[in-house]
Amino acid sequence: MRRVALLGSTGSIGTSALDVVRAHPGRLQVVALAAGRNRELLKAQCEAFRPACVSVGSKEDADWLRAALSHRPEIHWGAEGLLACALHPDADTVVAAIVGSAGLASTEAALRAGRRVCVANKESLVVGGALMHAAALAGGGELLPVDSEHAALHQLLDGRDRASLREVRITASGGPFREWPLARIQAATVEEALNHPTWKMGPKITIDSATLMNKGLEVIEASVLFGLTADQVGVTVHPQSQVHAMVGFADGSYQLQVCANDMRLPIQYCLLYPEQGPGPVAPYAWEEARTWTFEAPDLDRFPCLALAFDALRAGGTAPALLNASNEVAVAAFLEKRIGFWDIQACNRETLAALSPGPAGSLAEVLDADRAARRHAEGWVRTRA
């Protein structure tokens, strides 16, 4: 029985993870739930799973939840609440699904405490990848990726002799603007950018998919997770989102991982690894006629992907600078304070203005994060 602390329970990853738990009542048990502002959904989740520990975004929400629940779990709030859930003594597995760099400290703490961490918070690896590995090594924790592409790579590389590896490739749907001309992309509205053709995700991740920054962050994540250089990680646009990753070997051959575009599959893979068995998603139907297409990404129309490769090659805190700037720019776009094309411009200018430093400690990474946010916010103010 794996006992799960779920950080980000009301988001798309969190609700999918709870579907997986429901499908395996004898193998998975929820002991802690953490969420932000969606207290009504969190209340329903608490009543259904009756965790021992719960965290919400604010003290006001904590007081409301305490009065609303029919049972009496520990109730915490804020950053300390995330840590309380991640480090709950009954939890041996943590699903880290808090969006943005806010999930960094709880992910690091869980690894240092020896937990299995199923990381859906790619920013934890993009911003502090070396710190996550160091924490896992120091505490005996285990790091498994929930992103569909990285879970696919984990399956393809598990037990492989790395000397035979030539490259890995992760796939991208191409987002809603894959076939749009540059001028139309530059003028895209918030509503158009949120209309993803394949996945249903939160607004920040959906905008990142429209700019291909999401794929850029995943390139950095793949490098961190599997010890790869920027030249060993590629991106292929695959609009059908059925092939999630490919591994190329020294002899020129490739192996591909294929499954339905349903996040419950990689979540289940991480929660139950190394076992694989039936779950809430139907097996892939090879009897159905289908066509797969593959193409190279256009870096002129999607420059955020190129910026991510630049940050990976620069190393140090460069990925943290890029991630922080992007969070500020995307938030400003969603608030309609800047335009769609301003997202890449803000990110490019922030990387150009701030020199990356070493990323040897959490303090150094967080300092870089704050500096990039200040710079990006100033840049946004000049445009708003």
C-alpha positions, 0 to 999 in steps of 0.5 A, a space after each residue: 500500500 502506497 500512502 499518498 500526499 497530493 500537493 495541488 489536489 484541485 488542479 488537473 493533475 490532482 483530480 486525475 491522480 485521485 481518479 487513479 487512487 479510486 481505481 486502486 483502493 487496495 494499493 493507494 491511500 490518500 493521507 494528505 491533500 493540499 490545494 490553493 483557493 478552490 476550497 469547495 472542491 477540496 472539501 468534497 475531496 476531503 469528504 471522499 478520501 478523509 485524509 489525515 492532513 489538509 492544507 489550503 492557501 490562506 488562514 481564512 480558507 483553513 478556518 472555513 474548511 475546519 467548520 465545513 468538514 464532517 471529520 477532523 484532519 490536521 488543517 494547515 495553510 500557506 507554505 508551511 501547510 505544503 510542508 506539513 502535507 509533504 512531510 506527514 509521517 504517514 506519507 511515503 509518496 508525494 505527488 508534487 503538482 503545485 504550479 510554478 516555483 511555489 512547489 520548489 521547497 516542498 518537493 525538495 523537502 520530500 526528497 530529503 525526507 526519503 519520499 518517492 516524489 512523483 513530480 508534476 511540478 516541472 519548475 522544481 526541476 527547471 529551477 532547482 534540478 541539481 538541488 532535487 538530485 542532491 536532496 534525493 541522494 542525501 535523503 534516499 528519496 526517489 524522483 519520478 516524472 509525471 509529465 507524459 513525455 518524461 514518464 515515457 522516457 523513463 519507461 524507454 530508458 529504464 534499465 538501458 545501457 546509457 552508452 548505447 543512447 544517441 538522443 531522446 526526443 519529446 513530442 509537442 502537440 504544437 498548441 493552438 497556433 501550430 499552423 498560424 502565420 507569424 503575424 496572426 500569432 503575434 496578435 493572438 488573444 487570451 481566448 485563442 491561446 487558451 483553446 488548446 486542441 488536445 489537452 485540458 490543462 490549467 491556464 498557465 500551462 495552456 499558455 505555455 503550450 501556445 508559446 511552446 515554452 512548456 516544451 522548452 521547460 520540458 527540454 530542461 527537465 529531461 536534461 535534469 532527469 536523465 543527465 542529458 546535454 542540450 544536444 541530446 534532447 530534441 523536440 518533434 511536433 506531433 499534433 495527435 499526441 499519441 507518441 509521447 517520446 522517442 529514444 534514438 540509439 547509436 545504431 540509428 534505430 528508435 524506440 517510441 512510447 505510445 499511449 492515449 493522451 490521458 494524464 492518468 496513465 503517467 500518474 499511475 505509472 509513477 505511483 505504482 512503479 515498477 508494477 504496471 497493471 490495469 487502471 482507469 484508462 482503456 488500452 490503446 485501440 490498434 484496430 482503429 484507423 489513425 494517422 500520425 504526423 511529425 514535423 520540426 518546430 518552427 523557432 521563428 514562430 515559437 521563439 520561447 522554445 529556442 530561449 529554453 535551449 539557450 538557458 539550458 546551455 548557459 546553465 547555473 541559474 539561467 533556467 530559474 531566470 527564464 522560468 520566473 520571467 515567464 511566470 510573470 509574463 504569462 500572468 500579465 498576458 492572462 490579465 490582458 496587461 500585455 500581448 501574446 508576443 510580449 511574453 517571448 519579448 519579456 523572457 528574451 530581455 530578462 535573460 539578456 539583462 541578468 547574468 546567470 550565477 551558480 545554482 548550488 543552494 536553494 537560497 541562490 536559486 530563489 535569489 535568481 527567481 526574485 531578481 528575474 521577477 522584479 525585472 520582468 515586472 518592471 518590463 511589464 509595467 513599461 508595456 501595460 
